Amino acid sequence: MDLTCNSPNLLNQSTSNINFFTIFHQNIRSLRDKHQELLNHLFPNFPHVLCITEHHLKALELQNICIDHYCLGAHLCRTVYAKSGVVIYTLSTVRLTPINLSKFCTEKDIEIFAVKIEVHTSELCILTVYRSPTGNFNSFLEIIDAALQSVYSPSLAVIICGDININYLETNEQRKQ
């Protein structure tokens, strides 16, 4: 399995054609020993953007994780509680601008980060969000609304990836909200 940067499948993926721009989200529950398994799972069609929730790493650990072909785009690590965290990786060919949403983060209630990417003639804002099952749901709704308002622009398409721990198989108030 050729996972080098010379791989034709990898080199042919550029942001110049919006029809082929791909985003992948995974709640990985610890990236530490799973990044190679993740690449094997994605091969041969590597997405342009990897959004990962529950990476379970400290900032220094995350910066030392090398995922072939990808650059660390934006990340948030917990400082008070253990585990969780969100991270966005992009193929090295993707140009991005990190959007720091840390002022909206409250561990367990909402962990959120975003990047802005130019794709063809459009701009995308990709948010990665995590809410712990023990987090305050009402606080989550208020904060995500404020975060979305802070990035809103009529010319910007917004894509939200993540794990907000709502059971959509049950009809309940959280699902409705």
C-alpha positions in Angstrom: 0.0 0.0 0.0 1.7 3.2 -1.2 0.9 6.0 1.2 3.6 8.3 0.1 3.0 11.8 -1.3 3.8 10.4 -4.8 0.6 8.4 -4.7 -1.5 9.4 -7.8 -4.7 9.3 -5.9 -3.4 11.8 -3.4 -1.8 14.2 -5.9 -4.9 14.4 -8.0 -6.9 15.7 -5.1 -6.9 19.5 -5.3 -9.2 22.2 -4.2 -9.6 23.5 -7.7 -12.6 21.2 -8.4 -15.4 21.7 -5.9 -17.2 18.5 -7.2 -14.4 16.4 -5.7 -13.8 18.2 -2.4 -14.3 15.7 0.5 -14.6 16.1 4.2 -14.4 13.2 6.7 -15.4 13.2 10.3 -14.5 10.5 12.9 -15.1 10.4 16.6 -11.9 8.5 17.2 -11.8 8.1 21.0 -8.1 8.6 21.2 -5.9 9.3 18.1 -2.7 8.3 19.9 -2.5 4.7 18.5 -5.1 5.0 15.7 -3.8 7.4 13.1 -2.2 4.7 10.9 -5.4 2.6 11.1 -7.3 5.8 10.1 -5.2 6.2 7.0 -5.5 2.6 6.1 -9.3 3.0 6.3 -9.3 6.0 4.1 -6.9 4.7 1.4 -7.0 5.2 -1.5 -9.4 8.1 -1.4 -8.0 10.5 1.1 -10.4 13.3 2.0 -9.2 16.9 1.7 -10.2 17.5 5.3 -10.2 15.3 8.4 -12.3 16.4 11.3 -11.7 14.4 14.4 -13.5 14.6 17.8 -12.4 13.0 21.1 -8.7 12.9 20.1 -7.8 12.6 23.9 -4.4 14.3 23.5 -2.6 17.2 25.1 -1.5 20.0 22.8 2.1 18.9 22.7 1.2 15.3 22.0 -1.1 16.4 19.2 1.6 18.5 17.5 3.9 15.4 17.6 1.3 13.1 15.9 2.2 12.8 12.2 -0.5 11.8 9.9 1.1 11.2 6.5 0.0 13.7 3.8 -1.9 15.9 6.3 -1.1 19.1 8.1 -2.5 20.1 11.5 -5.0 22.8 10.6 -6.7 23.7 13.9 -7.1 22.1 17.2 -8.5 22.4 20.7 -7.3 20.3 23.7 -8.9 20.1 27.0 -7.1 21.7 29.9 -9.3 20.8 32.9 -10.9 17.5 32.2 -9.2 14.4 30.7 -9.8 13.2 27.1 -11.9 14.7 24.4 -10.7 17.6 22.2 -11.3 18.4 18.5 -8.8 18.7 15.6 -8.9 19.5 11.9 -6.3 18.1 9.5 -6.1 19.1 5.9 -4.2 17.7 3.0 -1.0 19.6 2.4 -2.4 21.0 -0.9 -5.3 22.7 0.9 -4.9 26.3 1.9 -6.7 27.2 5.1 -7.2 29.9 7.6 -7.8 28.8 11.2 -10.8 30.4 12.9 -10.2 30.5 16.7 -13.4 29.9 18.5 -11.9 29.0 21.8 -13.8 31.9 23.5 -16.9 29.8 22.8 -15.5 26.7 24.4 -16.6 25.3 27.7 -15.2 21.8 28.4 -18.0 19.2 28.3 -20.6 21.7 27.1 -19.0 22.5 23.7 -15.6 22.1 22.2 -15.4 23.8 18.8 -12.9 25.0 16.2 -13.1 26.0 12.6 -11.1 26.6 9.4 -11.9 28.7 6.4 -11.0 27.1 3.1 -11.2 28.4 -0.4 -12.6 25.8 -2.8 -12.7 26.8 -6.5 -14.5 30.2 -6.3 -16.3 29.5 -3.0 -15.3 29.8 0.6 -16.2 27.1 3.1 -16.1 27.3 6.9 -15.7 23.9 8.4 -16.5 23.6 12.1 -15.7 20.6 14.2 -17.8 20.3 17.3 -18.0 18.0 20.3 -20.5 18.0 23.2 -20.0 15.5 26.0 -23.1 13.5 27.0 -22.7 15.0 30.5 -22.5 18.6 29.1 -25.2 21.2 29.6 -27.4 21.0 26.5 -29.0 24.4 26.9 -25.6 26.0 27.2 -24.5 24.1 24.1 -27.4 25.5 22.1 -26.7 29.1 23.2 -23.0 28.8 22.5 -23.2 27.1 19.2 -25.6 29.8 18.0 -23.2 32.5 19.1 -20.3 30.8 17.4 -22.2 30.4 14.2 -23.2 34.1 14.3 -19.6 35.0 14.7 -18.5 33.2 11.5 -21.6 34.0 9.5 -21.2 35.7 6.1 -23.6 35.6 3.2 -20.8 34.4 0.9 -19.6 31.7 3.3 -20.9 28.1 3.2 -20.8 26.6 6.7 -20.3 22.8 7.3 -20.6 21.4 10.8 -19.0 18.1 11.6 -18.9 16.5 15.0 -20.5 14.6 17.8 -23.1 16.4 19.8 -24.3 13.3 21.6 -28.0 13.5 20.8 -29.9 10.3 20.2 -31.7 10.9 16.9 -33.4 7.5 17.1 -35.6 8.7 19.9 -38.2 11.5 19.7 -37.3 13.8 22.5 -36.9 17.5 23.3 -33.1 17.6 22.6 -33.6 16.1 19.1 -36.4 18.7 18.4 -34.2 21.6 19.5 
